[in-house]
Amino acid sequence: MIVITNFPSFYKINLYNKIFEKKKIEVIFLGKYSQYRFKSFSKFSFRFKGKFLSKEFYEKRIKFLSLIYLWIYLLRTKENKLVITGWGEIEFWFAALFFKKKKILILN
């Protein structure tokens, strides 16, 4: 299962680590940090496979490049389940509309 979310935070990392104990997941983060949160907000160890589309702040990422990286990643994956954790970003809409395999949409 692939999860797409905005940026890591302690509660998401704890949740994904717990899910990973039962099910293999990969998490794609749109950005590494938020400029509105302390960096320590997302300083925890991942037990799951995590990928960052941008190493910069989530709010300052180049959305076009983020879309390209996401598109390439989704084309190469063999995974058939996709969890999208929102609807407010262009990357979420792109994944929902163009990921032709089975998908799950979660709105927050």
C-alpha positions, 0 to 999 in steps of 0.5 A, a space after each residue: 500500500 502506498 500512502 501520499 501525505 503532505 509532510 511528516 509529523 510525530 503523530 503520522 509517523 507513529 501511526 504509519 509505524 504501527 500500520 507497518 507492524 501489520 501491513 507493508 506500506 510505503 509513504 510518499 511525503 510531498 515535503 520534508 518539513 513545514 515552515 510553520 512547525 519546528 523541525 523536531 515536529 518530524 524528527 522520529 525514526 521511520 520503520 516503514 519505507 518513506 520517500 520525499 518528493 521535495 527535500 525543502 519545506 512543504 510550502 515552498 516545494 516546486 509543485 510541477 517537479 513534485 508532480 513529475 516525481 510522483 508520476 514517475 514513481 507511480 508508473 514504476 510501482 507494482 502496488 495496487 492500493 493507494 491512500 491519499 490523505 487529503 484533497 487540497 494539493 494538486 499532487 493528491 488530485 493527480 494521483 486520484 485521477 491518473 492512478 489507474 490501479 485500485 485506490 483508496 481516497 481518505 479526506 481529512 
